[in-house]
Amino acid sequence: MRIGIDAMGGDSAPATEVQGALAAKDLLSADDRVVLVGDEPALRALLDAHAGWQEYIEVRHAGQIIGMDESPVEALRTKPDSSMAVLFEMHHAGEVDACISAGNTGACVAAAQMRMRRLPGVHRPGITILMPTGHGPVAISDVGANVSPRPQHLHQYGVMSSVYLSVVRGVENPRVGLMSIGEEDVKGNLLVKQTRDLMRRDPSVNFIGNVEGRDLFNGSCDVVVCDGFVGNVVIKLMEGIAEGVLTSILNEVAAVMPPGKGDVIKHAGRALLAKYDYNEYGGAPLLGVNGTCIICHGSSDHRGIKNAVGVVLESRKHHVNERIIELLSQGQKALHG
Amino acid sequence: MRIGIDAMGGDSAPATEVQGALAAKDLLSADDRVVLVGDEPALRALLDAHAGWQEYIEVRHAGQIIGMDESPVEALRTKPDSSMAVLFEMHHAGEVDACISAGNTGACVAAAQMRMRRLPGVHRPGITILMPTGHGPVAISDVGANVSPRPQHLHQYGVMSSVYLSVVRGVENPRVGLMSIGEEDVKGNLLVKQTRDLMRRDPSVNFIGNVEGRDLFNGSCDVVVCDGFVGNVVIKLMEGIAEGVLTSILNEVAAVMPPGKGDVIKHAGRALLAKYDYNEYGGAPLLGVNGTCIICHGSSDHRGIKNAVGVVLESRKHHVNERIIELLSQGQKALHG
């Protein structure tokens, strides 16, 4: 398999992408290749510090970069030689089998929709993130691909995330909750109420009803479905807490410790925070496109990129897309006869 | 002033409401009274254990209770003798000047809208919560009164929360951010984009643009405006984190401490968590109604109820409603000439 990486996308590109590609070596089979797309001289300079990289890495030049703040569709139109545009063009031409990017999420979603198209039966692709919790990962979908979804979209995010969590992470019959503002049926907005009706009628989803924000952390569900606006607010909030609140609390605890003992706490704290580190999960798949597209956090480190390669390999090995088509088709039959 | 409290609403009613009313004594002036509305025999039995309560507390009987899971409008209609319905009926009749409830939030909002009506110029009331952060409280509005708002509603939540934060908590010229999924203007859904245009054109709001979830904790804004669905998800998420994640982390840190030292951490941890304790802030005002309505968390303890009485007194002392009418009128002139 040939796995393409947008080497210019992330906050510390291309160094992180190059390190990630090198680190991915031990995940690859003999005929797998990583293709780094971006500024060729810069990429070769970084790679040449490592002997033997040519055995599993290729470089494809792209002369432009799409910035994090650019308008996605406009940027793709005006920068056809950007690393993002070239990467997805390569997928369209059959030159890579999967795409990974830590760049502008909106541009990545737009490029994937244009160049990969949708799987049969899928209305709109959605991003599924695995959020680390004390009870293991919880899948949240959508977290930003679709900020104005219809109920049919949310229903499919539940189905697709269930497939992903069950086949890639071995969670049996994942419990799917619908993010709302109370467990009762009367709570929520119109979107939630209409989605709930669809979920209830589809026996291919293990739907447990409405969940609230607190249910992300208490082990009561495996998949949380929400619109992309809410999902994106939630993950940014979690990042803010991990970065700011937890770190400041651990520092304050360390400060009240006896002299010399503060480091024990800081060390323990770092180990604990690692549980909540998204780099461990290696990026979020854009589920529903006819291909494999993994979106990494802009500030992913090399482990995040390496693990994204792992997510690609696992997704293909376990036939995630084939299973999605199958389950959506079963659901359609149940809903519409 | 006569301050009415729904004594049957909270998770541990009426004991908590009675304790809170008793604790509020030192906040009251000589002619202030607290009126507890609920099961009179039960309330008197609890009160009679405390000498002298009759000097500042009155009891009004109400024979029914609205449960947390009941449909708000339906419950108010079928339970006219519920503590919630009777409390707001008393406000309507001029028998109390303010209403406090830790009960069914939806029912409280519905009762307030029906019985207090709106302030002149207000489109829809919204709940403003003060979220404790390491940089001091951040006001979030709306957190559940209005799950399908129009841009005009969100704009007014920004104005009303600014007034509340500035006059009650002394924050000068509060910085108002609009919750979105990126700082750039191109980000967000249609509601966000239309609200941003209104905010920008109103000089009576110190609007700083889009904010993200992480900005709740980094001290970059004082007021966060969002739709009631998103706001409610956010506060439930924060509760889940405070209850679950932080506690488990502190326990884990304590476990790796030398024998006998774990208690130091637990003690320090409790003190730190108190910073994030909503009981300190005493409930959330429903801003925009023609009256003073404070909604407490269902699991508020007696400090939460006592501090809600404090919020009522501060709101009235600083003429929050008069200032809201004034500022909304200024904004209207700026927007429409």
Chai-1 contact restraints between the chains, C-beta under 6 A:
chainA,res_idxA,chainB,res_idxB,connection_type,confidence,min_distance_angstrom,max_distance_angstrom,comment,restraint_id
A,D69,B,E184,contact,1.0,0.0,6.0,A-B,restraint_1
A,S71,B,V186,contact,1.0,0.0,6.0,A-B,restraint_2
A,G134,B,S248,contact,1.0,0.0,6.0,A-B,restraint_3
A,V147,B,N189,contact,1.0,0.0,6.0,A-B,restraint_4
A,S148,B,N189,contact,1.0,0.0,6.0,A-B,restraint_5
A,I181,B,G144,contact,1.0,0.0,6.0,A-B,restraint_6
A,I181,B,N232,contact,1.0,0.0,6.0,A-B,restraint_7
A,E184,B,D69,contact,1.0,0.0,6.0,A-B,restraint_8
A,V186,B,S71,contact,1.0,0.0,6.0,A-B,restraint_9
A,N189,B,V147,contact,1.0,0.0,6.0,A-B,restraint_10
A,N189,B,S148,contact,1.0,0.0,6.0,A-B,restraint_11
A,N189,B,F229,contact,1.0,0.0,6.0,A-B,restraint_12
A,E212,B,K236,contact,1.0,0.0,6.0,A-B,restraint_13
A,G213,B,V233,contact,1.0,0.0,6.0,A-B,restraint_14
A,G213,B,K236,contact,1.0,0.0,6.0,A-B,restraint_15
A,G213,B,L237,contact,1.0,0.0,6.0,A-B,restraint_16
A,G213,B,G240,contact,1.0,0.0,6.0,A-B,restraint_17
A,R214,B,K236,contact,1.0,0.0,6.0,A-B,restraint_18
A,R214,B,E239,contact,1.0,0.0,6.0,A-B,restraint_19
A,R214,B,G240,contact,1.0,0.0,6.0,A-B,restraint_20
A,F217,B,G240,contact,1.0,0.0,6.0,A-B,restraint_21
A,F217,B,G244,contact,1.0,0.0,6.0,A-B,restraint_22
A,F217,B,V245,contact,1.0,0.0,6.0,A-B,restraint_23
A,N218,B,G244,contact,1.0,0.0,6.0,A-B,restraint_24
A,F229,B,I181,contact,1.0,0.0,6.0,A-B,restraint_25
A,F229,B,N189,contact,1.0,0.0,6.0,A-B,restraint_26
A,V230,B,V230,contact,1.0,0.0,6.0,A-B,restraint_27
A,V230,B,V233,contact,1.0,0.0,6.0,A-B,restraint_28
A,N232,B,I181,contact,1.0,0.0,6.0,A-B,restraint_29
A,V233,B,G213,contact,1.0,0.0,6.0,A-B,restraint_30
A,V233,B,V230,contact,1.0,0.0,6.0,A-B,restraint_31
A,K236,B,E212,contact,1.0,0.0,6.0,A-B,restraint_32
A,K236,B,G213,contact,1.0,0.0,6.0,A-B,restraint_33
A,K236,B,R214,contact,1.0,0.0,6.0,A-B,restraint_34
A,L237,B,G213,contact,1.0,0.0,6.0,A-B,restraint_35
A,E239,B,R214,contact,1.0,0.0,6.0,A-B,restraint_36
A,G240,B,G213,contact,1.0,0.0,6.0,A-B,restraint_37
A,G240,B,R214,contact,1.0,0.0,6.0,A-B,restraint_38
A,G240,B,F217,contact,1.0,0.0,6.0,A-B,restraint_39
A,I241,B,I241,contact,1.0,0.0,6.0,A-B,restraint_40
A,G244,B,F217,contact,1.0,0.0,6.0,A-B,restraint_41
A,G244,B,N218,contact,1.0,0.0,6.0,A-B,restraint_42
A,V245,B,F217,contact,1.0,0.0,6.0,A-B,restraint_43
A,S248,B,G134,contact,1.0,0.0,6.0,A-B,restraint_44
A,I249,B,L272,contact,1.0,0.0,6.0,A-B,restraint_45
A,E252,B,L272,contact,1.0,0.0,6.0,A-B,restraint_46
A,V253,B,A268,contact,1.0,0.0,6.0,A-B,restraint_47
A,V256,B,A268,contact,1.0,0.0,6.0,A-B,restraint_48
A,A268,B,V253,contact,1.0,0.0,6.0,A-B,restraint_49
A,A268,B,V256,contact,1.0,0.0,6.0,A-B,restraint_50
A,L272,B,I249,contact,1.0,0.0,6.0,A-B,restraint_51
A,L272,B,E252,contact,1.0,0.0,6.0,A-B,restraint_52
